[in-house]
Amino acid sequence: MSGPEDRRPEEASAQARALAVEGEITEADRQTPTTLQRVQRLLHRYPWLAPLAFLAVMLLIFSFGNERFLTPFNASLIVQQVMFVGTLAIGQTIIILTAGIDLSVGAIAVFVSVIMGKLSADFGVPGVGALLVGFMFGTAAGLLNGVLITRLRLPPFIVTLGTLSIFFALNLFVSASTTIDGRDMDPIMTWTGTRIDVPFIETAVPISSFLMLGMFAIMWYVLKYTSWGRHIYATGDDPEASRLIGIKVDRVLLAVYGVAGFIYAVGGWFLLGRLGAASPQAGQDANLDSITAVVIGGTSLFGGRGTVIGTLLGAIIVGVARNGLAISQFTIGEVSIKFDPLWQGFTIGVLVIVFVALDQWVRRVSS
């Protein structure tokens, strides 16, 4: 049996090691972070700050390119463009948060709009019934992606690339490559395109824009305050660790793709209102623009980090970039510069690369 004297050397050794570790931590903490490190940590904590600052710079630049750029009428045009892409980007956000990606987003939304339009115009299905069928189809399309990913263990990129082609082909087959006039449909099909006056800005905005903002608010609450939202972040951050703590990762992924499909279907309804018709050729840039909005908004392509507020800012940036480049004209001396439409796609591509690189840099904050 050992006495207190026998334990003293071990206790002293343990205490020495603790003090050494404490000294190292204290010494590390004493190091004053540089300005760049402070910015890095700030962006890691608030990923929406970068797109907000970038949006402010864009608004300033384009305001010099055209005096009509900041007018209420032009702002309403941007809102209409943002409405469709922004809605799809909500579903894209929750998928990318799980470290997945969905390339079929635009194809599903357009196909749903064609199905709803055809049911109402050609088969006389009541508007509410056509909407319900469309919402169920969109959800089923999302669940199909989820089943292929969770059950067959296929990469999300390959799965959604395949379903992109499938739904696009079905879209052309069902519509016979013809546009369905909204006047032949039940009025509820194009109701989301109804414009209402907004006080103080002297312009009208489609109802779908307000519905989109409501969907952003709901998803923000879900991600921030519900256990399902926390499970989405955990799954994207580390799926194996999530399984070890009891999270049913496959079930979370399946639900995420199903909810995303439902959101795409709602986006298809909004598209009917915006166009006043069901066009199989609509939404050609929706896939790229929705991913761009999410990436620019600060959501990491590696999963586990991001917010839908950032996605909303990213969608606005995409709309502002396309609109600003289309109408701006800068005069430098005697030289007048007006952008060709091809520069819109060029700019969107550059933005994707820049913000992915920024995300990579911000992710190193913990290393």
N, C-alpha and C positions, 0 to 999 in steps of 0.2 A: 504494500500500500504506500503510495507516494504522498509526500507532504507538500505543503505550499512551496517549500524551497525547491522541490524537484520540477515544479511546473514553471518556475520563473524564467528559465532560459527560453522555453518554447513560447511563453507569453510575450517575452521581450522580442523574440524573432518575429512573431506575428504582428506585434505592434509596430516594429520597424518597417515591415513590408507595407502595412497599411499607411504609415506616414509617408513612405516613398511614393506609393501610388497617389496619395493625396497631394504630395508635392508636385508630381508630374501634372496632375489635373489643374492644380492651381497655376502652375507655370504656363500651361497651354491657354488657360482662361485669361492670363494676363496679356496675351498677345492681342494687340489692337487690330481688328479686321480692317482691311483696306476698303476704300470706297467701292471698288468693284465687288468685293466679297459681300459688302452690305447690300448692294443691288441684287446680287445673286440670291442671297438669303431672303430678301424681300419678295422677289419674284417666285421663289420656291413656296413661300407662305401664302402669297396672293397672286396666283398665276394669271388673273384677269387684268392686272395692272399694265402689263406689256401691250395687250391689244387695245386697252383704253387710251394709252398714250399714243399709240400708232394711229388710232382713229382720229384723235385730235389733230395730229400732224396732217393727215390726209385731208380733213375738212378745211384746214387752213390753206393748203396748197391748191386744192381744186377751187376754192373760193376766188383765187386770183385768176383761174383759168376761164371762168365764166360767171358773170354777175348773177345769172339765174340759178346757179348751183345751190345756194342756200335759201332759195325761195320756198314757201310752203308747198307750192305745186310740185316742184321737183322732189321735195322731201317725201311727198305722198307717192311719187313714182318709185322712189327707192324702197319705201315701206312695202309696196306691192311686190317688188322683186324679192325682198327679204322674206316676205311672208311664207312663200312656198319652200324655199331653201331652208329657212329657219326652222320650220316645222319638221322637215325631214332630219335636220341636224340634231333635234332633240333625241330621236331614236338612235341616230348614229353615235351620239355622245355616250349613252349608256352601254352601247356595244364596245366602243373604244376604251371605255373605263375598265372593261374586263379583259383588255389586251387583245380584243378581236377587231374585225373590220367588216363592213357590209358594202359590197360593190353593187348589190342588186336594189338598193334603196330607190333610185329613180324609176327603174323598170317596174317595181311593185306598185309604186304610187300611180304611175300612168296607167298600168294595166287595170288597177282598181277603178280609176276614173272612167275607163272605157267600159268596164263591166257594169258599173252603176248607170252610166249614160245609156248603154244599150238595153239594159233591163227596163229602164223607165221609158225610153223613146220607142223601142221596137216591140217590146213585149207587154207594155202597159202595166208594169208592176208599180204599185203605189210608191211614192218617193221615199217614205220611211222604210218600207220593205227593201227597196233597192239599196238604200244606205246601209241597212243592217247586213245584207248579203255582202256588200263591198267591205264592210268592217271585218266580217268573219273571214272573208277571203284574205285580206291583208294580214290578219292575225295568223291564219293557217300558213301563209307563205313564209312569215317570219319563223313559225314553229318548225317548218320544213328545214330551214337553214339550221335552226338550233338542234334538231334531231340528228342531222347529218354530221354536225360538229361534235355533239356529245356522245352519240351512240357509235358512230363509225370512226370517231377520232380523226376526222379530216380537218385540215387547216381552214380557218374561216376565209382566208383569201381565196383559196381554190373553190370552196363550196359556193361562195357568193358570186365568184366569177362565172361559175357554171350556171347558177340560177339567174344571173343577169341575162345571159343568152337565152335561157329557156323562157323567161317571162317576156322578154322583148319579142321573141318569135311568136309566142301565144298572143301577145298584144296585137301584132299585125294580122294574125289569123282571125281573131275574134272580130276585130274592127274592119277587116277587109281593106285595111290601109285608107279608110275614109273617115272624115271627121263627122261626128254626130252633133247636130245643131242643138244648142241648149233650149231653143224655143219649143222643141218637140218633147222636152222632158218635163217632169213634175217641177214646179217652181222651187221646191225645197232643194233640188239638186244644185241650183245656181244661186241659192239664197246667200251663201257666204260672200258672194261678190257684191252684195248690196252696199252702197257707200253711205256713210252717215257723216254729218258735219261734226267737226271737232272744234269746240269753243277756243277762241283766241288765236287760232292759226289760219282761219278763213279758207279752209280746204276740207275735202271729204276723204275719208279713209274707209276701206272695205272692212266689213264686220270680221272677216277672217283674220285680219291683223290683230284685233283685240282678242279673238279666240286663241291665236298663237301665243300671245303674251300670257294668257291664262294658263295655257299648257306649260309654258316655261316656269310659271310660278308653282304649279302643282309638282312638276318634276324636281324643282329646286327643293321643295319641302320634303318630298319623298327621299331624295338622296341625302339630305342633311339630318332629318329627324326620324327616319324609320329604320328598323333593323334590316329590312331588305336593301335599303340604300347603303348601309354600312357593309352588308355582305357583298354588294357589287364592288365597292372599293377594295375590300379584303381579297376578293377573288382575283381582281386585276393585279393587285400588288404582289401576292404570293399564293397561288392556288393550292400548293402542297401544304403550306402552313395553315391555310384556311380549312382544308380537310381535317387536319390534325386537331383543330379546335372545335370540330363538329359542324362546320358549314357544309351543306350539301351543294358542292360546287356545280355539278351537272344540272341540278334543279335550278340553281340561280341563273346559269347560262341559258337554259331552255326558256325560263321566264323572261329574261332580258330580250332574247330574240323574238319571242311572241309579242311582248309589249311594243317593241320597236316596229314590228309588222303592223300592229294596230295603229300606231302613230303615222306610219307611212300611208295607211288607208285614209286617215283623217286628212293628211296632206293631199291625197288624190281628190277628196271632196273639195278642199280649198282650191285646188287647181281648176276644177269645173267652174267654180264661181269666178275665178280670175279671168278665164278664157271665154266663159259663156258658152262653152262647147267641150266635148270630149275628143281631144285630138291625140291620135296614136304617135304623133311626131313631137309631142311636147316633152319638156324636161330633159333635153339632150345633155345638158351640163349639170343636171342635178346630182349625179354621183360624185363628180369631182368637187362641185361647190359645197356639198354637205360635209365631205371629209375636210375640205379646206377650212370651212367655218369652225369645225371642231378643233383642228390643229392650231389655227390662228388664235382661237379662244383660250389656249393654254392647256388643253387636255393632252396628256402624254399618250403617244402611240404605244407605249410599253405598258399602259394600264395603271390603275391605282391612283391617279392624280388628275384633277380637273374639276370644273364646275359648269353647270348649264348657263350661268350668268356670263361666263367667258365665251361660251358657244354663241349666245345671243350677240355679243359684241363682235365675234368673228363673222357671223352672218351679215351683220350691218357693214362690216369692213368689205366683205365680198360685194355687197350691193353698191356701196359707195365707190369702190374701185371700178366696177363695170360702168356705172353711171357717169362718174367723173371723167374717165378716159373717153367716153362716147361724146360728151358735150364740151369738154374743155379745149381751149385754144390759147396757147401762150405766145406772146410776142416778145422777142428779144432783139432789140434794135429794129432792123428792117426785116427780120426773119420771123415768119409766123409758123408756129408748130401746131399741127392738128393730128391727133393720134388715129391711126388706122385701127379698125375693129380687131385685127389680129393681136394687137398689143394687150387686149383685155385678157386673153388666154395666157399670153406670155407673163403678164404681171401676176396672175393667180398662181402660175407655176412657181415663179420666183418667191412669192409669199410663203408657199408651202415649204420650200427648201429652207428659207430663212428661219421660219418659226420652228421647224423640226430641229434645226441646228441650235436655236435658242433653248429648246427644251432639253437637248442633250447637255448643254452647258449648265442649265439650272439643276438638272438631276445630279450633277457632281457636287452639289452643296453639302451632301452628307458624307462624302468621301474624304 
